[in-house]
Amino acid sequence: MIQIERVILHHVHMPLKNPFTNSLTTVTDKDLYIIELVDQDGIRGYGETVAFDSPWYTEETTETTRVIMEQHLIPALQSASIVHPNDLVTLFQHVRRHQMAKAAIETAVWDLYAKRQRKPLYEVIGGVRSQIPVGATIGMQATDQHLLEKMQSALNQGYQRIKLKVSPQHDLHTLELVRQHYPDLPLMVDANSAYRVENIDHLKKFDEYQLMMIEQPFAPHDFVDHAKLQEKLKTPICLDESIHTLADAKTAIALHSCQVMSIKLGKVGGFTHAIQIHDYCAAHHIPVWCGGMLEAGVGRLQSLALATLENFRFPADPGASSRYWHQDIIDPEVTVENGHVQLSKMPGIGREINWDVLEQYRIQQIVHQKSTRLR
């Protein structure tokens, strides 16, 4: 039985090494919370909010996750005795959606639970491997030369596939350029909902470039239009922003809206829901892959743990810490060797918090001690 005696929210602001541009915005830094749970035996588990500071990706933001955690989730958590992390689905059912807020708490409980079991997190969730192949995502660049240099740098580091951000203004020329230089490179693209159904004829031209997949061409709720597009494309469609719940996955599969799904731990509410979606996709022969959310070290390790499940068939997005951060908040940082991340066999996420770095980036700390909150 787990009883949470203390919840500490570390509000952290981390500048990215380089701006990251997609069809909707440019991200230059990450505003997030590291959630630290302390149980009755003094064992600590960690989670991370993955929302951005504005609602360009989903309706959630860093600030909304804080409000939901403080006003609804943490009080429920501290009033309960937990047998298994799956219990949080019922415990949090009074809060509709807010998947990223729920995931931040839920993943911390899984980390704590794995440490109590003295097992690595990936084993506790049912992972089948400790090495994960990884790919690199490259945002839109100012010039062709910059793009090619970024790609070559990632390939030199061993990344096994490249994902490019695209939009109607930055697509066919980019694909033509890349295929001229890298005709056989495993390549996928991500539109972040930049296209509309009237662009179907334009999108059919993507078939010429032998892509692994095109991720989220239409708006998140356009399951029907994605199905229309998939019927006309040879290139597999991958749904990302569309998939928040198991019900979303069932809808997409029933309508034949995609041939691949991206499962992001924070976006679907944590490990319990992510595993349900993974298992449903496996049963319906839909391969999945692990997308990234520009996570810091805690979220990065937890996403990589998720990617150890059997039906994750493509290189994962979360790669080396050094691709994104001047210094990460974990020790040791995530590294890539020969295109793979090796997960630790230590309990939980398998890394320690680098408190010196966290304190350097921390702008606020909030402590919830049962019914008392200290700032």
C-alpha positions, 0 to 999 in steps of 0.5 A: 500500500502506498500513501503519499505524504508529500508532493513537491512541485519544482517549477523549472524553466529550461532554454533549448539549445536551438529554436525548434520550429514547426508549422504552428510555432517556434519553441525556444524554451520549456516551462515545466514542473518536475513532480516529486512524490514522497511516500510513507517510507521516504521513497521518492518518485518523479514525474514531469509536465510535458505541456507547452506554455501556450495551447498550440499543441493541445488545450493544456498549458504548463499553467493549466497543469499546475492548477489541475494538479494543485486543486484536484489531483494532489488532494485526491492523491494524498487522501488515498491509499494506492495498491497499484498505479492503475488505481489512479484511473479511478482516483482521477475520474472526477476530472475530465480530460486534462491528460497531461496534468494526470500523466505528470502525477501518474508517471511519478507514481509508477516511478515510485512503485517501480522503486518499491518493487526494486525493478526498472520502470520498463520491466514493471510496465511490461517492456520487452527490451532495454535498448531502444532505437531512436530517430531525430526530429528536425524543425523547419530551417531558414535555409536548405544548407542549414537543413542538410547540415542538421540532418548530417549532424544527426546521422553522424550521431547514429540516429536511425531515421529523420523526421522533418516538420512540413507545411504547405509552404515547406514541403515538396521542395524540402522533400525533393532536396532531401531525396537528392542527397539521401535517396535511401534514408528512412524518412518521415514528415510531421505536419502538425495539422497544417493541411486541409481536405482540399489539399488531398491532391497536393498530399498525394505527391508525397507518395513519390518520396518513399516516406515511412509515414506522414504524421497528422496532416489534418486537424485533430478531430478530422478522423473522417477526412484522414480516412478519405486521405488514407484511402488515396495515399500509399504513404501511411498516415500516422495520427498523433494529436488525434489520439488522447484516449483509447476511444480515439484509437478505436475511432481511428482504427474503425474508420481506417483513418491511419496505418500508424499511431504515435503514442505520447505518454503525457498526451494520453494521461500516463502509462495505464492508458498508453498501455491500453492503446498500445495493446488495442493497436497490437490486437488490430495490427496497427504499429505504434511509435513513441513521439517526443514532447521536447521533454527534460530528463524525467519525461524523456526516460519515461517515454523511452521506457514506454517505447520498450513495449513490443508493438513500438515498431519504429525508432522513438523520438526522445533521443540524447539530452544533449540534442536539446539541452545545455544541461539536463536535470538528470545524472547521467544524461540520456545518451545515444550509442549506435543509434540506440538508448540503453536504459538502466537496470536500476529501479524506477527511471534509473537515473538520479536528479541532478539537483545542482542543475535543477536548482539552476533552472528552478524558479519556484518550489511548492510543497504539499504536505497533506493538507498544508501547502508551503511555498 
